[in-house]
Amino acid sequence: MNGTDFLDTNVVVYAYDASNPEKQRVARGLLKSGVAGKVVISTQVLAEFAAALLHKTSPPAAPDAVMQGLDALASIRLIIPDGDLVRRAVEARSSYGLHFYDGMIVAAAERAGCERILSEDFNAGQEYFGVTVANPFR
């Protein structure tokens, strides 16, 4: 493993959500480490980030603000899904009972050679295909 972490969507969204200042502070620090090459995201995370800001925050973010957020994330290493990644997500479903899209996160983190998935949505301490989940907000 290379010492990098995979950021789940919830971490990225907190960086842009002022409703919880402590989580926002932690998330922004993690995004800064992404610029330094220490964290990884996937296209799925980018899509879920945009959808969350456009549809789930109150008030919803303006499209221009979402575009600025996407531009800010552009320097973070990005894992792009392909057929093999989708197959590995199905294997994650079979091996761990994960929802398919959670399996996509696990498969992307594994492909990137990450040691950890940083998320508050997965079970902290659980290991999937050699990648351990950690909750960065604890």
N, C-alpha and C positions, 0 to 999 in steps of 0.2 A: 504494500500500500504506500501511497505517496504523501500522506499527511493532509490531503485535501478533504473538505467537507462538501456535501451536497445540500443545497438549501431547498427545502420544500416551499411550496407556494405561500403558506401562511406566514413564514418568516419574511418573505419579500413584501407581502401585503402590509405587514405591521410597520415596515419602514416608511410607508406612505400614509399610514392611518394614525392620525393624532389623537384618537379616542383613548389610547392607552400609552401615555408618555414613556413609561418604563420599558414596555415591549418595543416601542418605536426606537428608543435609544439603543437597546441591544441589537435590534434588527439592522439599524443603520451602521453600527459597528461591524456587523458581519458583512454587509454589502461593501464596506470599505476594504475589508480583507479580500473580497472578490476581485477588486481592482488590482490587488497585489498578487493575484493568482492562487489564492488559498481556498477559494470556494468555487463551486461549479453549479450551474443550473441547466435546465433543459428547455426545449421549445414548449413542452407541456406547461412548465412553470410560467413561462412568459404569457402563454395564452390564458391560463387560469388567473394570473395576475391582472391582465387587462380586463377580463370578464368580471373579476371581483370589484375592481375600481369603478368600472362602468355601471355595474348592476347591483352590487351588494353593499357598498358604503353609503352612508347617509350624511350629507347629500351625495348623490353619485358624482364621480369625478367627470370633468369635462374631457372630451376626446383629446383636446390639445394637452391637457395635463397628463393623460395616460401616455401619449406619444413622448412627452418629455421624460416620463418614468422609464419607458422602454429604451429611449436613447441613453439614459443614465446606466442602464443595465447592459448596454452593448459591449462593454469591455470585459465582462465576466465570461469565462469559458463556458461555451454552450454545447450541450450534447444534443445531437439531432437524431430523432428516431428513424429506424429503418425496419425492414422485415424481421431481422434477427432480434432487435430490441423488443418488438411486439411478441415474438415467440417466447422470449425470456420472461416477459410480463405474464404470459399465460402459464409458464412454468412456476412463477411466483404464486399465481392463483392456486395451482395444483399443490405446491409444496407448503404454502403458508396460509392458504385460505384468504388471501388478500383480494380486495376489489381490484378489478383489472387496472384502473388508472393508478392506484397505489402501486401495483406491480410495475407499471411503467416508470414510476419514480425510483423504485428499487433497482430495476434493470438499468436505468440511466446512471444511477450512482455506482453500480457495479462496473459498468463499462468505463466510467471515468476513473476507476481505481480509487474511489473515495474510501476513507476509513469509516466515516459517519454520515448519516442523514440527519440534518438538524431540522426538527419538526416538533410541533406540539400535537399533531394529529395522529402520529404513529405511537406505538408503545415504547416509551423510553427503556433502553436496555435490551430490547429485542434485537436479534441479529437475523439478517436476511442475506443469504448468499455471501456471507463474510463481511457485510456492512452493518454496523451497529447504529441504532437510533439513539439520539440524544436530544433532550428538550433544552434548547438554549435559554429558556425563560425561567428555569428552576434555579 
